[in-house]
Amino acid sequence: MNTTTGAVGASRPRLEGQDKVTGRARYAADVPVPGLLFGAPVLSTVSHGRIPRSTRRRPGPCPA
């Protein structure tokens, strides 16, 4: 251990740990953003399949 600072090699308490394990911590994904658009990927059920045609239609309702 470093006698000057006393921090090298010593355990330090994690101040944010209690909030994380109890679910009280706020992350960037938890912050609501007004007007944010959502998207959902549509995956193929056939590998290397061909797309014979594509249609353009209005999107469905936005999930809240």
C-alpha positions in Angstrom: 0.0 0.0 0.0 1.2 3.5 -0.8 1.8 5.3 2.5 1.4 8.7 0.9 -2.2 8.4 -0.3 -3.4 5.2 1.3 -5.6 4.5 -1.8 -3.3 2.2 -3.8 -4.4 -1.4 -3.3 -7.2 -0.5 -0.9 -10.8 -1.3 -1.6 -13.1 1.7 -2.2 -16.8 1.7 -1.6 -19.0 1.8 -4.7 -21.3 4.7 -4.1 -23.7 3.9 -7.0 -23.9 0.1 -6.2 -26.9 0.3 -3.8 -29.0 2.2 -6.4 -28.1 -0.3 -9.2 -29.0 -3.4 -7.2 -32.3 -2.0 -5.9 -33.4 -0.7 -9.4 -33.4 3.0 -8.4 -30.5 3.9 -10.7 -31.5 5.9 -13.8 -29.9 5.1 -17.2 -30.1 6.9 -20.5 -32.6 4.4 -21.8 -34.9 5.2 -18.8 -35.3 8.9 -19.8 -38.4 9.6 -21.9 -37.8 11.7 -25.0 -40.9 13.5 -26.4 -41.4 12.7 -30.1 -38.9 9.8 -30.2 -39.6 7.4 -33.1 -39.5 3.6 -32.6 -38.5 1.0 -35.1 -38.8 -2.7 -35.2 -36.6 -5.0 -37.4 -38.4 -7.5 -39.6 -36.3 -10.5 -40.1 -36.6 -13.1 -42.8 -37.7 -16.6 -42.0 -35.8 -17.9 -45.1 -32.1 -17.5 -45.2 -30.8 -16.0 -48.5 -34.5 -15.7 -49.6 -35.5 -13.4 -52.4 -37.9 -10.5 -52.0 -40.3 -10.7 -54.9 -41.9 -7.3 -54.2 -42.2 -4.6 -51.6 -45.2 -2.6 -50.5 -45.3 0.8 -49.0 -47.9 1.3 -46.4 -48.5 3.6 -43.5 -46.9 2.6 -40.2 -49.1 1.2 -37.4 -49.7 2.8 -34.1 -46.7 3.9 -32.1 -46.1 1.8 -28.9 -46.3 3.9 -25.8 
